[in-house]
Amino acid sequence: MKYTYKIGNQEVILNMRKADAKRVAQDIGSMINVRKYFREINGVIGGESHESVLYVPFGGSGAGMADESGYETAKAEFFASLPAEIGISESAEIVTRARAILYKYMPVKDDRITQEQVTERKQKVSAMEEARQARVDTWRAEWCASNTPIEIPSDKMGITLEVTFDDSDSMTDYYNPHASIGETMLLALVKSGNQTERACRSVLASYPELEKLSWTWHTENYSMGHGNYLISEWVGKINRKAYDGREEVTCRYEIRCRKYIPTSSINNRSGYWNRLLPYKNYPGKATAKKESAFAPRNTTGSDNVTVTFDRDWTWVKYPSKPEASILAACKELSGRFSNKRIAWYFTRHLTEAEITRVTG
């Protein structure tokens, strides 16, 4: 079959199958569109370099053709040498010549650098790495008990502490409310189990500087959620470059559970995720044994208000409808009313201060 293609200002007759004719016409046409291609050279002048041919359909590379008149002459000679009809047998040689003209005359963008620039770049990278390591060392000296990591045993899980800040930027729709500062630190090793509020709060008594803060439990076990964690109130400002340009950010703490991850896991072949640096006051202050705030509790106050700890929940039962201020406190602490038990419940253990608020 014969097919006629207009390539540039020339008509070319191709005597072959339609699919082959289309391919040959495209290869010859690429030579006509030489300004939509360019050769990019990268590497080091006088050293190793490599080239790439790039196609820019909607504009050039910014590099002009070095020999435009030579290209026009070569293009004219190419078309003049074509037979009246091109068959499949001679198409390969013709396509090779068209590609040779394209490669020879397309614009060239030389991005190679000198040996001096290579040396300067290495020095700059080295200086940046030294500065980064200095920041790491400063952080560890302030926040960590030592530079020797503690490994989580297979039958334990780690209770960890992170310093975080809200790095979100509403102007650019960037959302990152749990941006971390520094490294994740180990507060305690506990028996492996569920990642619960009880497990996270159990270590607070060993760290008075953390226990005195107000903490809130969150469960975000859904797509793009943050998992289970305790988060503190805002605790102060720290020097940190934020996404929106701030040089100083307000930070807070987050306490989480980290389970042992087998080294057979593809994400932990090196065992990195099982090693944590200890928090500066690790293993914490030894405390006298006393009744745990999470132990089963059933107490009745002077106004016959009953507070019961049932597993990880807190139930508060009033003899009659409480005052508006008490109801407001229950709602503020995310409490709900159970019509079945005729009591308010909270899906966590309330602190003594919070119990005082809801019992009056």
Secondary structure as GFF3:
##gff-version 3
##sequence-region A 1 360
A	DSSP	beta_strand	2	7	.	.	.	ID=ss1
A	DSSP	beta_strand	10	15	.	.	.	ID=ss2
A	DSSP	alpha_helix	18	32	.	.	.	ID=ss3
A	DSSP	three_ten_helix	34	36	.	.	.	ID=ss4
A	DSSP	beta_strand	37	43	.	.	.	ID=ss5
A	DSSP	beta_strand	49	55	.	.	.	ID=ss6
A	DSSP	alpha_helix	68	80	.	.	.	ID=ss7
A	DSSP	beta_strand	86	87	.	.	.	ID=ss8
A	DSSP	alpha_helix	88	105	.	.	.	ID=ss9
A	DSSP	beta_strand	108	110	.	.	.	ID=ss10
A	DSSP	alpha_helix	115	143	.	.	.	ID=ss11
A	DSSP	beta_strand	150	151	.	.	.	ID=ss12
A	DSSP	beta_strand	156	165	.	.	.	ID=ss13
A	DSSP	beta_strand	179	191	.	.	.	ID=ss14
A	DSSP	alpha_helix	197	201	.	.	.	ID=ss15
A	DSSP	three_ten_helix	204	206	.	.	.	ID=ss16
A	DSSP	alpha_helix	208	211	.	.	.	ID=ss17
A	DSSP	beta_strand	215	220	.	.	.	ID=ss18
A	DSSP	beta_strand	227	232	.	.	.	ID=ss19
A	DSSP	beta_strand	236	239	.	.	.	ID=ss20
A	DSSP	beta_strand	248	259	.	.	.	ID=ss21
A	DSSP	three_ten_helix	272	274	.	.	.	ID=ss22
A	DSSP	beta_strand	275	278	.	.	.	ID=ss23
A	DSSP	beta_strand	297	300	.	.	.	ID=ss24
A	DSSP	beta_strand	306	310	.	.	.	ID=ss25
A	DSSP	beta_strand	313	317	.	.	.	ID=ss26
A	DSSP	alpha_helix	324	332	.	.	.	ID=ss27
A	DSSP	beta_strand	336	338	.	.	.	ID=ss28
A	DSSP	beta_strand	343	346	.	.	.	ID=ss29
A	DSSP	alpha_helix	352	359	.	.	.	ID=ss30
###
